[in-house]
Amino acid sequence: MKHRERQGELKKKLIDRMERINGQTRGILKMIEEDRYCIDILIQIGAVKGALNKVAMQLFEDHSQHCLADSMASGGEEQEKAVEELLTALKRML
C-alpha cells in the first residue's frame, strides 16, 4: 500500500496528544518511584490507555477515510491487501 503524509491539523493533534501521554507515563514512573498508592497509579494507567485508544481511533479514522478509501477504489489485489492490512492492525489493537 502507498504511504500518505498526514494532514497538518491531524498531525499536530496526534503529536500534541502523544506528548501529553508521554508526560503521563513519566508521571506514572515517578509515582512508582515514590511508592504512591496502588489505586492512584492504576487510575493513571487507565487514563494513559484511554488516551492511547483515542490516538489509535484518530489514526484508524484517517486511514479509513483516505488510504483505505483509495485502495478500495482501485479494486483488485490492492483492495484485498488493504482489507487484510486493516484487519491485522485491528487484531493487534484489540
A tleap script that builds the chain and sets N, CA, C and O, in Angstrom:
source leaprc.protein.ff14SB
mol = sequence {
  NMET LYS HIE ARG GLU ARG GLN GLY GLU LEU
  LYS LYS LYS LEU ILE ASP ARG MET GLU ARG
  ILE ASN GLY GLN THR ARG GLY ILE LEU LYS
  MET ILE GLU GLU ASP ARG TYR CYS ILE ASP
  ILE LEU ILE GLN ILE GLY ALA VAL LYS GLY
  ALA LEU ASN LYS VAL ALA MET GLN LEU PHE
  GLU ASP HIE SER GLN HIE CYS LEU ALA ASP
  SER MET ALA SER GLY GLY GLU GLU GLN GLU
  LYS ALA VAL GLU GLU LEU LEU THR ALA LEU
  LYS ARG MET CLEU
}
set mol.1.N position { 0.819 -1.183 0.000 }
set mol.1.CA position { 0.000 0.000 0.000 }
set mol.1.C position { 0.860 1.243 0.000 }
set mol.1.O position { 1.966 1.251 0.540 }
set mol.2.N position { 0.362 2.253 -0.587 }
set mol.2.CA position { 1.066 3.508 -0.727 }
set mol.2.C position { 0.938 4.336 0.552 }
set mol.2.O position { -0.143 4.431 1.133 }
set mol.3.N position { 2.054 4.937 0.985 }
set mol.3.CA position { 2.070 5.775 2.181 }
set mol.3.C position { 1.638 7.188 1.822 }
set mol.3.O position { 1.956 7.690 0.744 }
set mol.4.N position { 0.916 7.822 2.729 }
set mol.4.CA position { 0.437 9.186 2.525 }
set mol.4.C position { 0.799 10.014 3.748 }
set mol.4.O position { 0.679 9.545 4.879 }
set mol.5.N position { 1.238 11.236 3.523 }
set mol.5.CA position { 1.539 12.122 4.647 }
set mol.5.C position { 0.232 12.579 5.290 }
set mol.5.O position { -0.756 12.851 4.608 }
set mol.6.N position { 0.256 12.656 6.616 }
set mol.6.CA position { -0.925 13.127 7.330 }
set mol.6.C position { -1.098 14.623 7.127 }
set mol.6.O position { -0.125 15.358 6.957 }
set mol.7.N position { -2.342 15.060 7.147 }
set mol.7.CA position { -2.653 16.476 7.009 }
set mol.7.C position { -2.158 17.237 8.235 }
set mol.7.O position { -2.106 16.667 9.325 }
set mol.8.N position { -1.793 18.501 8.084 }
set mol.8.CA position { -1.201 19.316 9.127 }
set mol.8.C position { -1.947 19.324 10.438 }
set mol.8.O position { -1.338 19.119 11.488 }
set mol.9.N position { -3.245 19.553 10.413 }
set mol.9.CA position { -4.031 19.645 11.643 }
set mol.9.C position { -4.071 18.320 12.390 }
set mol.9.O position { -3.888 18.293 13.607 }
set mol.10.N position { -4.306 17.233 11.688 }
set mol.10.CA position { -4.335 15.918 12.330 }
set mol.10.C position { -2.963 15.582 12.908 }
set mol.10.O position { -2.858 15.098 14.035 }
set mol.11.N position { -1.934 15.836 12.144 }
set mol.11.CA position { -0.580 15.536 12.610 }
set mol.11.C position { -0.278 16.305 13.895 }
set mol.11.O position { 0.289 15.748 14.835 }
set mol.12.N position { -0.653 17.577 13.935 }
set mol.12.CA position { -0.418 18.392 15.125 }
set mol.12.C position { -1.204 17.843 16.313 }
set mol.12.O position { -0.672 17.764 17.421 }
set mol.13.N position { -2.456 17.466 16.099 }
set mol.13.CA position { -3.263 16.897 17.178 }
set mol.13.C position { -2.651 15.609 17.720 }
set mol.13.O position { -2.594 15.402 18.932 }
set mol.14.N position { -2.195 14.749 16.816 }
set mol.14.CA position { -1.589 13.481 17.236 }
set mol.14.C position { -0.296 13.713 18.021 }
set mol.14.O position { -0.054 13.061 19.037 }
set mol.15.N position { 0.516 14.627 17.551 }
set mol.15.CA position { 1.767 14.922 18.243 }
set mol.15.C position { 1.482 15.509 19.619 }
set mol.15.O position { 2.099 15.106 20.605 }
set mol.16.N position { 0.557 16.454 19.693 }
set mol.16.CA position { 0.197 17.060 20.987 }
set mol.16.C position { -0.311 16.008 21.965 }
set mol.16.O position { 0.080 15.992 23.132 }
set mol.17.N position { -1.174 15.142 21.484 }
set mol.17.CA position { -1.739 14.097 22.348 }
set mol.17.C position { -0.658 13.128 22.824 }
set mol.17.O position { -0.653 12.720 23.986 }
set mol.18.N position { 0.250 12.763 21.930 }
set mol.18.CA position { 1.327 11.849 22.316 }
set mol.18.C position { 2.293 12.507 23.305 }
set mol.18.O position { 2.835 11.830 24.179 }
set mol.19.N position { 2.508 13.798 23.178 }
set mol.19.CA position { 3.349 14.495 24.148 }
set mol.19.C position { 2.695 14.493 25.532 }
set mol.19.O position { 3.382 14.333 26.541 }
set mol.20.N position { 1.372 14.670 25.583 }
set mol.20.CA position { 0.659 14.597 26.867 }
set mol.20.C position { 0.753 13.196 27.453 }
set mol.20.O position { 0.963 13.031 28.655 }
set mol.21.N position { 0.598 12.192 26.603 }
set mol.21.CA position { 0.701 10.800 27.065 }
set mol.21.C position { 2.107 10.533 27.602 }
set mol.21.O position { 2.272 9.873 28.627 }
set mol.22.N position { 3.100 11.042 26.916 }
set mol.22.CA position { 4.474 10.885 27.373 }
set mol.22.C position { 4.635 11.488 28.768 }
set mol.22.O position { 5.279 10.891 29.631 }
set mol.23.N position { 4.063 12.647 28.987 }
set mol.23.CA position { 4.105 13.267 30.314 }
set mol.23.C position { 3.389 12.426 31.357 }
set mol.23.O position { 3.849 12.302 32.492 }
set mol.24.N position { 2.254 11.846 30.964 }
set mol.24.CA position { 1.511 10.992 31.889 }
set mol.24.C position { 2.327 9.760 32.268 }
set mol.24.O position { 2.338 9.361 33.433 }
set mol.25.N position { 3.001 9.161 31.308 }
set mol.25.CA position { 3.781 7.952 31.617 }
set mol.25.C position { 4.982 8.294 32.507 }
set mol.25.O position { 5.358 7.506 33.375 }
set mol.26.N position { 5.577 9.461 32.291 }
set mol.26.CA position { 6.656 9.889 33.192 }
set mol.26.C position { 6.102 10.096 34.601 }
set mol.26.O position { 6.773 9.797 35.589 }
set mol.27.N position { 4.879 10.608 34.687 }
set mol.27.CA position { 4.235 10.786 35.980 }
set mol.27.C position { 3.986 9.456 36.686 }
set mol.27.O position { 4.147 9.348 37.902 }
set mol.28.N position { 3.595 8.458 35.919 }
set mol.28.CA position { 3.376 7.119 36.491 }
set mol.28.C position { 4.690 6.562 37.025 }
set mol.28.O position { 4.733 5.998 38.118 }
set mol.29.N position { 5.752 6.722 36.258 }
set mol.29.CA position { 7.058 6.252 36.709 }
set mol.29.C position { 7.434 6.919 38.036 }
set mol.29.O position { 7.915 6.259 38.958 }
set mol.30.N position { 7.215 8.205 38.118 }
set mol.30.CA position { 7.527 8.938 39.348 }
set mol.30.C position { 6.680 8.434 40.514 }
set mol.30.O position { 7.171 8.295 41.634 }
set mol.31.N position { 5.400 8.162 40.239 }
set mol.31.CA position { 4.508 7.634 41.285 }
set mol.31.C position { 5.028 6.297 41.811 }
set mol.31.O position { 4.999 6.048 43.016 }
set mol.32.N position { 5.495 5.450 40.917 }
set mol.32.CA position { 6.033 4.144 41.325 }
set mol.32.C position { 7.303 4.347 42.152 }
set mol.32.O position { 7.490 3.723 43.196 }
set mol.33.N position { 8.167 5.230 41.664 }
set mol.33.CA position { 9.411 5.505 42.395 }
set mol.33.C position { 9.126 6.040 43.806 }
set mol.33.O position { 9.874 5.758 44.742 }
set mol.34.N position { 8.055 6.801 43.950 }
set mol.34.CA position { 7.696 7.402 45.241 }
set mol.34.C position { 6.809 6.487 46.090 }
set mol.34.O position { 6.330 6.890 47.150 }
set mol.35.N position { 6.595 5.265 45.623 }
set mol.35.CA position { 5.752 4.298 46.332 }
set mol.35.C position { 4.356 4.843 46.621 }
set mol.35.O position { 3.834 4.692 47.726 }
set mol.36.N position { 3.767 5.474 45.620 }
set mol.36.CA position { 2.422 6.027 45.772 }
set mol.36.C position { 1.404 4.897 45.854 }
set mol.36.O position { 1.705 3.750 45.522 }
set mol.37.N position { 0.224 5.225 46.289 }
set mol.37.CA position { -0.879 4.283 46.478 }
set mol.37.C position { -1.204 3.584 45.152 }
set mol.37.O position { -1.360 4.231 44.117 }
set mol.38.N position { -1.302 2.270 45.207 }
set mol.38.CA position { -1.505 1.445 44.001 }
set mol.38.C position { -2.722 1.886 43.184 }
set mol.38.O position { -2.654 1.966 41.958 }
set mol.39.N position { -3.812 2.167 43.854 }
set mol.39.CA position { -5.038 2.544 43.136 }
set mol.39.C position { -4.825 3.835 42.353 }
set mol.39.O position { -5.309 3.962 41.228 }
set mol.40.N position { -4.111 4.790 42.932 }
set mol.40.CA position { -3.822 6.035 42.215 }
set mol.40.C position { -3.009 5.772 40.961 }
set mol.40.O position { -3.251 6.382 39.920 }
set mol.41.N position { -2.047 4.868 41.058 }
set mol.41.CA position { -1.228 4.507 39.890 }
set mol.41.C position { -2.084 3.812 38.840 }
set mol.41.O position { -1.974 4.100 37.648 }
set mol.42.N position { -2.936 2.898 39.287 }
set mol.42.CA position { -3.812 2.185 38.341 }
set mol.42.C position { -4.763 3.143 37.624 }
set mol.42.O position { -5.052 2.963 36.441 }
set mol.43.N position { -5.241 4.142 38.325 }
set mol.43.CA position { -6.116 5.142 37.690 }
set mol.43.C position { -5.365 5.879 36.589 }
set mol.43.O position { -5.905 6.123 35.510 }
set mol.44.N position { -4.118 6.230 36.871 }
set mol.44.CA position { -3.308 6.921 35.864 }
set mol.44.C position { -2.994 6.016 34.677 }
set mol.44.O position { -2.977 6.474 33.534 }
set mol.45.N position { -2.749 4.755 34.939 }
set mol.45.CA position { -2.515 3.800 33.844 }
set mol.45.C position { -3.761 3.700 32.965 }
set mol.45.O position { -3.661 3.658 31.739 }
set mol.46.N position { -4.924 3.661 33.594 }
set mol.46.CA position { -6.180 3.634 32.828 }
set mol.46.C position { -6.340 4.875 31.964 }
set mol.46.O position { -6.818 4.794 30.833 }
set mol.47.N position { -5.939 6.026 32.501 }
set mol.47.CA position { -6.028 7.270 31.737 }
set mol.47.C position { -5.107 7.223 30.510 }
set mol.47.O position { -5.482 7.671 29.427 }
set mol.48.N position { -3.907 6.679 30.693 }
set mol.48.CA position { -2.973 6.558 29.565 }
set mol.48.C position { -3.529 5.605 28.511 }
set mol.48.O position { -3.456 5.884 27.315 }
set mol.49.N position { -4.081 4.487 28.956 }
set mol.49.CA position { -4.656 3.537 27.997 }
set mol.49.C position { -5.787 4.187 27.209 }
set mol.49.O position { -5.896 3.993 25.999 }
set mol.50.N position { -6.625 4.956 27.893 }
set mol.50.CA position { -7.715 5.655 27.216 }
set mol.50.C position { -7.194 6.662 26.205 }
set mol.50.O position { -7.725 6.772 25.100 }
set mol.51.N position { -6.155 7.397 26.582 }
set mol.51.CA position { -5.573 8.383 25.676 }
set mol.51.C position { -4.951 7.709 24.452 }
set mol.51.O position { -5.087 8.205 23.333 }
set mol.52.N position { -4.273 6.587 24.662 }
set mol.52.CA position { -3.699 5.848 23.532 }
set mol.52.C position { -4.792 5.312 22.611 }
set mol.52.O position { -4.633 5.302 21.390 }
set mol.53.N position { -5.891 4.871 23.194 }
set mol.53.CA position { -7.007 4.400 22.374 }
set mol.53.C position { -7.569 5.523 21.506 }
set mol.53.O position { -7.978 5.283 20.370 }
set mol.54.N position { -7.591 6.750 22.036 }
set mol.54.CA position { -8.067 7.881 21.238 }
set mol.54.C position { -7.128 8.171 20.074 }
set mol.54.O position { -7.580 8.477 18.971 }
set mol.55.N position { -5.828 8.078 20.314 }
set mol.55.CA position { -4.852 8.263 19.233 }
set mol.55.C position { -5.064 7.187 18.175 }
set mol.55.O position { -5.086 7.476 16.979 }
set mol.56.N position { -5.217 5.953 18.622 }
set mol.56.CA position { -5.427 4.842 17.686 }
set mol.56.C position { -6.693 5.059 16.863 }
set mol.56.O position { -6.700 4.806 15.658 }
set mol.57.N position { -7.756 5.523 17.502 }
set mol.57.CA position { -9.010 5.737 16.774 }
set mol.57.C position { -8.869 6.866 15.762 }
set mol.57.O position { -9.413 6.775 14.661 }
set mol.58.N position { -8.152 7.925 16.113 }
set mol.58.CA position { -7.936 9.004 15.154 }
set mol.58.C position { -7.156 8.501 13.937 }
set mol.58.O position { -7.485 8.835 12.799 }
set mol.59.N position { -6.133 7.703 14.185 }
set mol.59.CA position { -5.360 7.143 13.075 }
set mol.59.C position { -6.200 6.180 12.246 }
set mol.59.O position { -6.117 6.172 11.018 }
set mol.60.N position { -7.007 5.370 12.924 }
set mol.60.CA position { -7.878 4.427 12.231 }
set mol.60.C position { -8.863 5.171 11.329 }
set mol.60.O position { -9.070 4.785 10.178 }
set mol.61.N position { -9.462 6.226 11.848 }
set mol.61.CA position { -10.411 7.016 11.059 }
set mol.61.C position { -9.731 7.658 9.861 }
set mol.61.O position { -10.260 7.627 8.750 }
set mol.62.N position { -8.555 8.240 10.088 }
set mol.62.CA position { -7.823 8.875 8.994 }
set mol.62.C position { -7.459 7.848 7.925 }
set mol.62.O position { -7.614 8.090 6.728 }
set mol.63.N position { -6.976 6.702 8.381 }
set mol.63.CA position { -6.610 5.649 7.437 }
set mol.63.C position { -7.827 5.183 6.633 }
set mol.63.O position { -7.744 5.011 5.417 }
set mol.64.N position { -8.938 4.986 7.308 }
set mol.64.CA position { -10.147 4.511 6.638 }
set mol.64.C position { -10.667 5.518 5.618 }
set mol.64.O position { -11.079 5.148 4.519 }
set mol.65.N position { -10.644 6.782 5.991 }
set mol.65.CA position { -11.193 7.815 5.112 }
set mol.65.C position { -10.303 8.125 3.915 }
set mol.65.O position { -10.792 8.587 2.884 }
set mol.66.N position { -9.019 7.878 4.040 }
set mol.66.CA position { -8.118 8.243 2.951 }
set mol.66.C position { -7.448 7.026 2.313 }
set mol.66.O position { -7.742 6.675 1.170 }
set mol.67.N position { -6.559 6.393 3.052 }
set mol.67.CA position { -5.781 5.286 2.471 }
set mol.67.C position { -6.673 4.121 2.049 }
set mol.67.O position { -6.575 3.627 0.926 }
set mol.68.N position { -7.535 3.694 2.953 }
set mol.68.CA position { -8.406 2.557 2.650 }
set mol.68.C position { -9.371 2.898 1.528 }
set mol.68.O position { -9.598 2.087 0.631 }
set mol.69.N position { -9.937 4.094 1.577 }
set mol.69.CA position { -10.874 4.506 0.528 }
set mol.69.C position { -10.207 4.501 -0.840 }
set mol.69.O position { -10.806 4.064 -1.822 }
set mol.70.N position { -8.966 4.985 -0.909 }
set mol.70.CA position { -8.230 4.986 -2.177 }
set mol.70.C position { -7.990 3.562 -2.678 }
set mol.70.O position { -8.161 3.272 -3.862 }
set mol.71.N position { -7.592 2.680 -1.763 }
set mol.71.CA position { -7.321 1.291 -2.145 }
set mol.71.C position { -8.594 0.574 -2.590 }
set mol.71.O position { -8.568 -0.223 -3.527 }
set mol.72.N position { -9.703 0.859 -1.916 }
set mol.72.CA position { -10.968 0.220 -2.285 }
set mol.72.C position { -11.401 0.677 -3.680 }
set mol.72.O position { -11.963 -0.106 -4.446 }
set mol.73.N position { -11.144 1.928 -4.003 }
set mol.73.CA position { -11.495 2.438 -5.322 }
set mol.73.C position { -10.650 1.794 -6.412 }
set mol.73.O position { -11.100 1.644 -7.548 }
set mol.74.N position { -9.410 1.409 -6.060 }
set mol.74.CA position { -8.526 0.771 -7.031 }
set mol.74.C position { -9.002 -0.626 -7.389 }
set mol.74.O position { -8.843 -1.087 -8.519 }
set mol.75.N position { -9.602 -1.305 -6.380 }
set mol.75.CA position { -10.104 -2.653 -6.611 }
set mol.75.C position { -8.992 -3.682 -6.708 }
set mol.75.O position { -7.821 -3.375 -6.481 }
set mol.76.N position { -9.370 -4.897 -7.044 }
set mol.76.CA position { -8.426 -5.981 -7.275 }
set mol.76.C position { -7.533 -6.303 -6.101 }
set mol.76.O position { -7.956 -6.279 -4.945 }
set mol.77.N position { -6.276 -6.608 -6.423 }
set mol.77.CA position { -5.305 -7.035 -5.422 }
set mol.77.C position { -5.027 -5.938 -4.399 }
set mol.77.O position { -4.840 -6.230 -3.217 }
set mol.78.N position { -4.999 -4.697 -4.832 }
set mol.78.CA position { -4.767 -3.556 -3.926 }
set mol.78.C position { -5.860 -3.497 -2.859 }
set mol.78.O position { -5.584 -3.220 -1.692 }
set mol.79.N position { -7.077 -3.754 -3.262 }
set mol.79.CA position { -8.214 -3.752 -2.336 }
set mol.79.C position { -8.067 -4.877 -1.310 }
set mol.79.O position { -8.274 -4.660 -0.116 }
set mol.80.N position { -7.719 -6.048 -1.763 }
set mol.80.CA position { -7.551 -7.193 -0.867 }
set mol.80.C position { -6.430 -6.949 0.144 }
set mol.80.O position { -6.577 -7.257 1.326 }
set mol.81.N position { -5.311 -6.395 -0.324 }
set mol.81.CA position { -4.195 -6.089 0.570 }
set mol.81.C position { -4.601 -5.076 1.633 }
set mol.81.O position { -4.231 -5.202 2.800 }
set mol.82.N position { -5.358 -4.082 1.219 }
set mol.82.CA position { -5.774 -3.026 2.149 }
set mol.82.C position { -6.680 -3.582 3.242 }
set mol.82.O position { -6.532 -3.222 4.410 }
set mol.83.N position { -7.600 -4.443 2.881 }
set mol.83.CA position { -8.503 -5.040 3.862 }
set mol.83.C position { -7.725 -5.938 4.820 }
set mol.83.O position { -7.946 -5.891 6.030 }
set mol.84.N position { -6.828 -6.746 4.295 }
set mol.84.CA position { -6.018 -7.631 5.134 }
set mol.84.C position { -5.144 -6.832 6.091 }
set mol.84.O position { -5.017 -7.186 7.264 }
set mol.85.N position { -4.553 -5.775 5.603 }
set mol.85.CA position { -3.710 -4.915 6.438 }
set mol.85.C position { -4.532 -4.287 7.573 }
set mol.85.O position { -4.080 -4.227 8.716 }
set mol.86.N position { -5.718 -3.829 7.250 }
set mol.86.CA position { -6.598 -3.231 8.256 }
set mol.86.C position { -7.000 -4.247 9.309 }
set mol.86.O position { -6.979 -3.946 10.502 }
set mol.87.N position { -7.362 -5.436 8.885 }
set mol.87.CA position { -7.754 -6.491 9.841 }
set mol.87.C position { -6.595 -6.878 10.754 }
set mol.87.O position { -6.792 -7.092 11.950 }
set mol.88.N position { -5.398 -6.967 10.199 }
set mol.88.CA position { -4.212 -7.294 11.006 }
set mol.88.C position { -3.976 -6.215 12.055 }
set mol.88.O position { -3.694 -6.523 13.213 }
set mol.89.N position { -4.089 -4.953 11.653 }
set mol.89.CA position { -3.900 -3.849 12.604 }
set mol.89.C position { -4.957 -3.882 13.707 }
set mol.89.O position { -4.636 -3.660 14.874 }
set mol.90.N position { -6.209 -4.155 13.351 }
set mol.90.CA position { -7.275 -4.211 14.353 }
set mol.90.C position { -7.048 -5.350 15.350 }
set mol.90.O position { -7.273 -5.184 16.548 }
set mol.91.N position { -6.608 -6.492 14.856 }
set mol.91.CA position { -6.335 -7.627 15.754 }
set mol.91.C position { -5.245 -7.274 16.744 }
set mol.91.O position { -5.316 -7.673 17.907 }
set mol.92.N position { -4.251 -6.543 16.311 }
set mol.92.CA position { -3.156 -6.153 17.212 }
set mol.92.C position { -3.632 -5.119 18.236 }
set mol.92.O position { -3.157 -5.109 19.372 }
set mol.93.N position { -4.548 -4.268 17.846 }
set mol.93.CA position { -5.066 -3.244 18.760 }
set mol.93.C position { -5.949 -3.845 19.842 }
set mol.93.O position { -5.974 -3.359 20.972 }
set mol.94.N position { -6.666 -4.895 19.497 }
set mol.94.CA position { -7.634 -5.455 20.448 }
set mol.94.C position { -7.053 -6.455 21.352 }
set mol.94.O position { -7.757 -7.004 22.200 }
savepdb mol mol.pdb
quit
